[in-house]
Amino acid sequence: MTAVLFDFSGTLFRVESTESWLRAVLRERGLALPEPELAQAARALEEAGALPGGAEPVALPEECAAAWAVRDASAALHRAAYTGLSRRVPLPDPALHDALYDRHMTPAAWSPYPDAAEVLRTLRERGIGVGVVSNIGWDLRPVFREHGLDEFVDAYVLSYEHGVQKPDPRLFSVACAELGVEPRRVLMVGDSRPADGGAAALGCRVHFVDHLPVAQRPDALLPVLDLVG
């Protein structure tokens, strides 16, 4: 293997919990909710699937289905899809829905998996190219910079910048071209079989990890180092 492509959310990084997300925004706005109400609102937001990178909607409303299907194709669609789900949950200030969306784009909302730095650093030391291929509606580069991982990434290929979502092979093809590598010599690492598995159509090898909380997944990325030889 001459290069490794990584998914972002659930693979290299994990977003904060829904409760942490809501607490942070309430604190920033100088608002407070009684604990039972806060916990209830956090559960409702999680069930709605309102936190990007968090849980999928328990039940996707019919009127949101069209936007949801193409949410990662542009920044506008991404915001519309997630704030649309968030607005189904009553909050003390309607402005909180956009504030919540803005919060999830900040580096503070994300934590790298414990072994991410070691794996990326080792790949760099071995001269293996690294790309990040993500279905996303915003620029995640600041997250990598803030957590000290940007220096190990050679290319970022983000769906909203190309108008193409995984599993469309075109997104993986762009990544391979930016890294100057042949797909058959590339390993794609992700947490979504439907999305990340699309790389196999190009001839890439694919390896999956589980989308778990950071504390529950300390070393799932380490096998990547053996797979690339």
Secondary structure, 3 states (H helix, E strand, C coil): CCEEEECCECCCEEECCHHHHHHHHHHHCCCCCCHHHHHHHHHHHHHHCCCCCCCCCCCCCHHHHHHHHCHHHCHHHHHHHHHHHHCCCCCCCCCHHHHHHHHHCCHHHEEECCCHHHHHHHHHHCCCEEEEEECCCCCCHHHHHHCCCHHHCCEEEEHHHHCCCCCCHHHHHHHHHHHCCCHHHEEEEECCHHHHHHHHHHCCEEEECCCCCHHHCCCCCCHHHHHCC
